[in-house]
Every structure is written in C-alpha cells, then in structure tokens.
C-alpha cells in the first residue's frame, strides 16, 4: 500500500501546486496503478458516447458524458448520472480526451460532495503534436494502458 499512498501524495502535491480545488492530478500511468491498487476506486470517462465509439473505450470505466453529442452542449444531468453510478465516498478518477473536461468534472463532483476526486492529466488521447494530431504525446492510449475499440 506504500506505493499507492506515494502515488496519491504526489498527485495531491500536484493539485496544490496547480491550485486545484479537488484532491489530486494523476498521470495516466499513475491512474492505472491507483485503479489496480485501490479497491472500490472508479474511473469516470466523461467523453461523449461518440468519442468512445469512434476513438476507444477504457474497460471498466464508468461512462458519464460531461457534454452531450451532437451539439457539444453541457450535460445538465451529469451530477445526477454520476451519483447513480459512483458512491460519493469512492476514490473517483476523471478522464476525458486531453484533461480539460475531466478537470471541470472533478471540480463539479468536489463541489457536490465527492471528497476523493482526481483528474487524469493528458486524458485518453494526450496533447496535440506540432501537426495537430493526438495519440503521439501523452495520454492513456499512448501509454499503452488497456483500451478497446468498439
């Protein structure tokens, strides 16, 4: 359990350094280790269903859209849907394409009473490279972590 506590401590230090209002910020590799080591931890994928269908899914992730597709409008039912699927006491990790929407989701969940919220930095696809392409710099998929194509 020392390794888990070390990872969470590092993530908490990152959150403090970035002045984040939630518990911590994890790299994709750290997030995967937390999910393997912390019983009851949940990964919440906040990408749209279309993104998950076209780009890929993370096995075992809870899927709750932050924005709805089509239209890319905010999912006003996000918190209600999250509460139906994830216990507010659970260690909860949020992931999206690149870390932006999952940051917003972690903020909203924290404000709603979820105490152990972590954002997965880099997201599923990572940042864009010099050519504007994703999947080459960072991200869950680029790190070789488990995912599947629908």
Buried (B, 14 or more C-beta within 10 A) or exposed (E): EEEBEEBBEBBBEBBEEEEBEBBBBBBBBBBBBBBEBBEEBBBBBBBBEEBBEEBBBBEEBBBBBBBBBEEEEEBEEBBEBBBEEBEBEBBBBBBBBBBEBBBBBBBBBBEBEBEBBBBBBBBBBBBEEEEEEBBBBBBBBBBEBEBEEE
